[in-house]
Amino acid sequence: MLALVAYHCRHINAHLARARSLGTRHEDCMREWQRLVRYALTDARAHNHLLVGTIAACLQRQDVDPGLLHRCLQSPP
């Protein structure tokens, strides 16, 4: 489980770093910069959702109280 968490964290960081670095490479074309940043942020968001699900599954396997888990995830029981 921890290896999967680390995997998602690496990908989230890579996508965010790519989004940050795109500004210097596409200064001349704002539309292209916006398009590429949106892709990078969407990819980071997808891995973030997978990361949260992975951590939730890990906690669930460790018998964390379901009510507490729902509150932490801000989801209905």
DSSP file (Angstrom, degrees, kcal/mol; ACC not computed):
  #  RESIDUE AA STRUCTURE BP1 BP2  ACC     N-H-->O    O-->H-N    N-H-->O    O-->H-N    TCO  KAPPA ALPHA  PHI   PSI    X-CA   Y-CA   Z-CA
    1    1 A M     >        0   0    0      0, 0.0     4,-2.1     0, 0.0     5,-0.2   0.000 360.0 360.0 360.0 -43.3    0.0    0.0    0.0
    2    2 A L  H  >  +     0   0    0      1,-0.2     4,-2.5     2,-0.2     5,-0.2   0.858 360.0  55.1 -64.6 -33.5    2.8    2.5    0.9
    3    3 A A  H  > S+     0   0    0      2,-0.2     4,-2.1     1,-0.2    -1,-0.2   0.887 107.9  49.6 -65.1 -37.2    4.4    1.9   -2.5
    4    4 A L  H  > S+     0   0    0      2,-0.2     4,-2.3     1,-0.2    -2,-0.2   0.885 109.6  50.8 -68.8 -38.7    1.2    2.8   -4.2
    5    5 A V  H  X S+     0   0    0     -4,-2.1     4,-2.4     2,-0.2    -2,-0.2   0.934 111.4  48.2 -62.0 -45.7    0.8    6.0   -2.1
    6    6 A A  H  X S+     0   0    0     -4,-2.5     4,-2.4     1,-0.2    -2,-0.2   0.891 109.1  54.6 -61.9 -39.4    4.4    6.9   -3.0
    7    7 A Y  H  X S+     0   0    0     -4,-2.1     4,-2.0     2,-0.2    -2,-0.2   0.940 110.5  44.5 -58.8 -50.2    3.7    6.2   -6.7
    8    8 A H  H  X S+     0   0    0     -4,-2.3     4,-2.7     1,-0.2    -1,-0.2   0.892 111.9  53.3 -65.0 -39.2    0.7    8.6   -6.7
    9    9 A C  H  X S+     0   0    0     -4,-2.4     4,-2.5     1,-0.2    -1,-0.2   0.913 108.2  50.4 -62.1 -42.3    2.6   11.3   -4.8
   10   10 A R  H  X S+     0   0    0     -4,-2.4     4,-2.3     1,-0.2    -1,-0.2   0.919 112.8  46.1 -61.1 -43.4    5.4   11.1   -7.4
   11   11 A H  H  X S+     0   0    0     -4,-2.0     4,-2.5     2,-0.2     5,-0.2   0.897 111.4  51.2 -69.0 -39.5    3.0   11.5  -10.3
   12   12 A I  H  X S+     0   0    0     -4,-2.7     4,-2.4     1,-0.2     5,-0.2   0.951 112.8  46.3 -60.2 -48.2    1.1   14.4   -8.6
   13   13 A N  H  X S+     0   0    0     -4,-2.5     4,-2.5     1,-0.2    -2,-0.2   0.888 111.5  51.8 -62.1 -39.7    4.4   16.2   -8.0
   14   14 A A  H  X S+     0   0    0     -4,-2.3     4,-2.2    -5,-0.2    -1,-0.2   0.914 111.1  46.8 -64.4 -42.7    5.5   15.6  -11.5
   15   15 A H  H  X S+     0   0    0     -4,-2.5     4,-2.3     2,-0.2    -2,-0.2   0.897 113.7  48.0 -67.6 -39.5    2.3   17.0  -13.0
   16   16 A L  H  X S+     0   0    0     -4,-2.4     4,-2.3     2,-0.2    -2,-0.2   0.893 111.3  50.4 -68.0 -38.6    2.4   20.0  -10.8
   17   17 A A  H  X S+     0   0    0     -4,-2.5     4,-2.3    -5,-0.2    -2,-0.2   0.891 110.3  50.7 -64.4 -38.5    6.0   20.7  -11.6
   18   18 A R  H  X S+     0   0    0     -4,-2.2     4,-1.4     2,-0.2    -2,-0.2   0.924 109.3  50.4 -64.4 -43.5    5.2   20.4  -15.3
   19   19 A A  H  < S+     0   0    0     -4,-2.3     4,-0.4     1,-0.2     3,-0.2   0.906 112.3  48.0 -60.1 -41.7    2.3   22.9  -14.9
   20   20 A R  H >< S+     0   0    0     -4,-2.3     3,-0.7     1,-0.2     4,-0.3   0.888 112.4  48.1 -66.3 -39.7    4.7   25.3  -13.1
   21   21 A S  H >X S+     0   0    0     -4,-2.3     3,-0.9     1,-0.2     4,-0.9   0.671  91.9  78.4 -78.8 -16.1    7.4   25.0  -15.7
   22   22 A L  H 3X S+     0   0    0     -4,-1.4     4,-1.6     1,-0.2     3,-0.2   0.786  80.7  69.7 -64.9 -26.0    5.1   25.5  -18.7
   23   23 A G  H <4 S+     0   0    0     -3,-0.7    -1,-0.2    -4,-0.4    -2,-0.1   0.857 100.1  46.0 -61.0 -35.9    5.1   29.2  -18.2
   24   24 A T  H <4 S+     0   0    0     -3,-0.9     3,-0.4    -4,-0.3    -1,-0.2   0.764 114.0  48.2 -79.6 -24.0    8.7   29.7  -19.2
   25   25 A R  H  < S+     0   0    0     -4,-0.9    -2,-0.2    -3,-0.2    -1,-0.2   0.687 119.1  35.8 -89.2 -18.0    8.4   27.5  -22.3
   26   26 A H    ><  +     0   0    0     -4,-1.6     3,-0.8     1,-0.1     7,-0.3  -0.170  68.7 130.1-129.5  40.7    5.2   29.0  -23.7
   27   27 A E  T 3  S+     0   0    0     -3,-0.4     3,-0.2     1,-0.2    -1,-0.1   0.807  75.1  54.1 -63.4 -29.4    5.5   32.7  -22.9
   28   28 A D  T 3  S+     0   0    0      1,-0.2     2,-0.4    -3,-0.2    -1,-0.2   0.653 109.4  46.6 -82.6 -15.8    4.7   33.7  -26.5
   29   29 A C    <>  +     0   0    0     -3,-0.8     4,-2.2     1,-0.1    -1,-0.2  -0.805  58.0 179.3-133.7  93.1    1.5   31.7  -26.8
   30   30 A M  H  > S+     0   0    0     -2,-0.4     4,-2.7     1,-0.2     5,-0.2   0.864  83.2  55.6 -60.9 -39.2   -0.9   32.2  -23.9
   31   31 A R  H  > S+     0   0    0      1,-0.2     4,-2.1     2,-0.2    -1,-0.2   0.907 109.7  45.8 -63.2 -42.3   -3.6   29.9  -25.4
   32   32 A E  H  > S+     0   0    0      2,-0.2     4,-2.5     1,-0.2     5,-0.2   0.900 112.2  52.0 -67.1 -40.7   -1.1   27.0  -25.7
   33   33 A W  H  X S+     0   0    0     -4,-2.2     4,-2.5    -7,-0.3     5,-0.2   0.933 110.4  48.2 -59.7 -46.7    0.1   27.6  -22.2
   34   34 A Q  H  X S+     0   0    0     -4,-2.7     4,-2.3     1,-0.2    -2,-0.2   0.905 111.4  50.4 -61.6 -41.9   -3.4   27.5  -20.8
   35   35 A R  H  X S+     0   0    0     -4,-2.1     4,-1.8     1,-0.2    -1,-0.2   0.935 113.4  44.1 -62.9 -47.2   -4.2   24.3  -22.6
   36   36 A L  H  X S+     0   0    0     -4,-2.5     4,-2.3     1,-0.2    -1,-0.2   0.866 112.2  52.4 -69.0 -36.6   -1.1   22.5  -21.4
   37   37 A V  H  X S+     0   0    0     -4,-2.5     4,-2.8    -5,-0.2     5,-0.2   0.910 107.0  53.4 -65.3 -40.7   -1.5   23.7  -17.9
   38   38 A R  H  X S+     0   0    0     -4,-2.3     4,-2.4    -5,-0.2    -2,-0.2   0.918 109.6  48.4 -60.0 -42.7   -5.1   22.5  -17.8
   39   39 A Y  H  X S+     0   0    0     -4,-1.8     4,-2.4     2,-0.2    -1,-0.2   0.935 112.4  48.1 -61.4 -46.3   -3.9   19.0  -18.9
   40   40 A A  H  X S+     0   0    0     -4,-2.3     4,-2.2     1,-0.2    -2,-0.2   0.907 113.9  46.4 -63.3 -41.9   -1.2   18.9  -16.3
   41   41 A L  H  X S+     0   0    0     -4,-2.8     4,-2.4     2,-0.2    -1,-0.2   0.868 111.1  52.2 -69.9 -35.8   -3.6   20.0  -13.5
   42   42 A T  H  X S+     0   0    0     -4,-2.4     4,-2.2    -5,-0.2    -2,-0.2   0.910 110.6  48.2 -64.6 -41.5   -6.3   17.5  -14.6
   43   43 A D  H  X S+     0   0    0     -4,-2.4     4,-2.0     2,-0.2    -2,-0.2   0.907 111.7  49.4 -65.0 -41.5   -3.7   14.7  -14.5
   44   44 A A  H  X S+     0   0    0     -4,-2.2     4,-2.0     1,-0.2    -2,-0.2   0.906 110.6  51.1 -63.3 -41.1   -2.5   15.8  -11.1
   45   45 A R  H  X S+     0   0    0     -4,-2.4     4,-2.2     2,-0.2    -2,-0.2   0.897 107.3  52.8 -63.7 -40.9   -6.1   15.9   -9.9
   46   46 A A  H  X S+     0   0    0     -4,-2.2     4,-1.9     1,-0.2    -1,-0.2   0.922 111.1  46.1 -62.2 -44.1   -6.8   12.4  -11.2
   47   47 A H  H  X S+     0   0    0     -4,-2.0     4,-2.5     1,-0.2    -1,-0.2   0.844 108.5  57.2 -68.0 -31.3   -3.8   11.0   -9.3
   48   48 A N  H  X S+     0   0    0     -4,-2.0     4,-2.5     2,-0.2    -2,-0.2   0.916 106.4  48.7 -63.7 -42.0   -4.9   12.9   -6.2
   49   49 A H  H  X S+     0   0    0     -4,-2.2     4,-2.2     1,-0.2    -2,-0.2   0.907 112.2  48.7 -63.5 -40.8   -8.3   11.2   -6.3
   50   50 A L  H  X S+     0   0    0     -4,-1.9     4,-2.3     2,-0.2    -2,-0.2   0.880 110.1  52.4 -65.7 -37.3   -6.5    7.8   -6.6
   51   51 A L  H  X S+     0   0    0     -4,-2.5     4,-2.5     2,-0.2     5,-0.2   0.932 109.5  48.0 -63.2 -46.7   -4.2    8.7   -3.7
   52   52 A V  H  X S+     0   0    0     -4,-2.5     4,-2.5     1,-0.2    -2,-0.2   0.912 112.6  49.4 -61.8 -42.4   -7.1    9.5   -1.5
   53   53 A G  H  X S+     0   0    0     -4,-2.2     4,-2.3     2,-0.2    -1,-0.2   0.889 110.5  50.4 -63.7 -39.1   -8.9    6.3   -2.4
   54   54 A T  H  X S+     0   0    0     -4,-2.3     4,-2.2     2,-0.2    -2,-0.2   0.923 112.5  45.8 -64.9 -45.2   -5.7    4.3   -1.8
   55   55 A I  H  X S+     0   0    0     -4,-2.5     4,-2.6     2,-0.2     5,-0.2   0.908 112.4  51.5 -65.2 -41.2   -5.2    5.9    1.7
   56   56 A A  H  X S+     0   0    0     -4,-2.5     4,-2.5    -5,-0.2    -2,-0.2   0.909 109.9  49.3 -62.1 -41.9   -8.9    5.3    2.5
   57   57 A A  H  X S+     0   0    0     -4,-2.3     4,-2.3     2,-0.2    -1,-0.2   0.897 110.5  51.1 -63.8 -39.8   -8.7    1.7    1.5
   58   58 A C  H  X S+     0   0    0     -4,-2.2     4,-1.0     2,-0.2    -2,-0.2   0.929 112.2  45.8 -62.4 -46.0   -5.6    1.3    3.7
   59   59 A L  H  <>S+     0   0    0     -4,-2.6     5,-2.0     1,-0.2     3,-0.3   0.879 110.8  53.6 -64.9 -37.9   -7.3    2.8    6.6
   60   60 A Q  H ><5S+     0   0    0     -4,-2.5     3,-1.6     1,-0.2    -1,-0.2   0.903 106.5  51.7 -63.7 -41.0  -10.4    0.7    6.0
   61   61 A R  H 3<5S+     0   0    0     -4,-2.3    -1,-0.2     1,-0.3    -2,-0.2   0.746 104.7  57.8 -67.0 -22.8   -8.2   -2.5    6.0
   62   62 A Q  T 3<5S-     0   0    0     -4,-1.0    -1,-0.3    -3,-0.3    -2,-0.2   0.246 119.6-112.3 -91.0  12.8   -6.8   -1.3    9.4
   63   63 A D  T < 5 +     0   0    0     -3,-1.6    -3,-0.2     1,-0.2     2,-0.2   0.827  50.6 174.9  61.6  37.1  -10.4   -1.3   10.8
   64   64 A V      < -     0   0    0     -5,-2.0    -1,-0.2     1,-0.1     5,-0.1  -0.512  49.6 -85.9 -67.4 142.2  -10.6    2.5   11.2
   65   65 A D     >  -     0   0    0     -2,-0.2     4,-2.3     1,-0.1     3,-0.3  -0.267  34.7-137.3 -52.0 125.4  -14.2    3.4   12.3
   66   66 A P  H  > S+     0   0    0      0, 0.0     4,-2.4     0, 0.0     5,-0.2   0.860 102.9  53.9 -57.0 -37.8  -16.3    3.8    9.2
   67   67 A G  H  > S+     0   0    0      2,-0.2     4,-2.1     1,-0.2     5,-0.1   0.904 109.3  47.9 -63.3 -41.1  -18.0    6.9   10.5
   68   68 A L  H  > S+     0   0    0     -3,-0.3     4,-2.6     2,-0.2    -1,-0.2   0.906 110.9  51.4 -65.1 -41.9  -14.6    8.5   11.1
   69   69 A L  H  X S+     0   0    0     -4,-2.3     4,-2.2     1,-0.2    -2,-0.2   0.905 109.6  49.6 -62.5 -42.1  -13.5    7.6    7.7
   70   70 A H  H  X>S+     0   0    0     -4,-2.4     5,-2.4     2,-0.2     4,-0.7   0.900 111.2  49.4 -63.7 -40.6  -16.6    9.1    6.1
   71   71 A R  H ><5S+     0   0    0     -4,-2.1     3,-0.5     3,-0.2    -2,-0.2   0.920 111.3  49.0 -65.0 -42.8  -16.1   12.3    8.0
   72   72 A C  H 3<5S+     0   0    0     -4,-2.6    -2,-0.2     1,-0.2    -1,-0.2   0.880 116.2  42.5 -64.0 -37.3  -12.5   12.5    7.0
   73   73 A L  H 3<5S-     0   0    0     -4,-2.2    -1,-0.2    -5,-0.2    -2,-0.2   0.531 106.6-130.5 -84.2  -6.2  -13.4   11.9    3.3
   74   74 A Q  T <<5 +     0   0    0     -4,-0.7    -3,-0.2    -3,-0.5    -4,-0.1   0.921  63.0 133.2  54.1  47.4  -16.4   14.3    3.7
   75   75 A S      < -     0   0    0     -5,-2.4    -1,-0.2    -6,-0.1    -2,-0.1  -0.910  63.0 -99.4-124.9 153.1  -18.7   11.7    2.2
   76   76 A P              0   0    0      0, 0.0    -5,-0.0     0, 0.0    -3,-0.0  -0.403 360.0 360.0 -70.5 149.0  -22.1   10.4    3.2
   77   77 A P              0   0    0      0, 0.0    -7,-0.0     0, 0.0    -6,-0.0   0.493 360.0 360.0 -68.7 360.0  -22.2    7.1    5.2
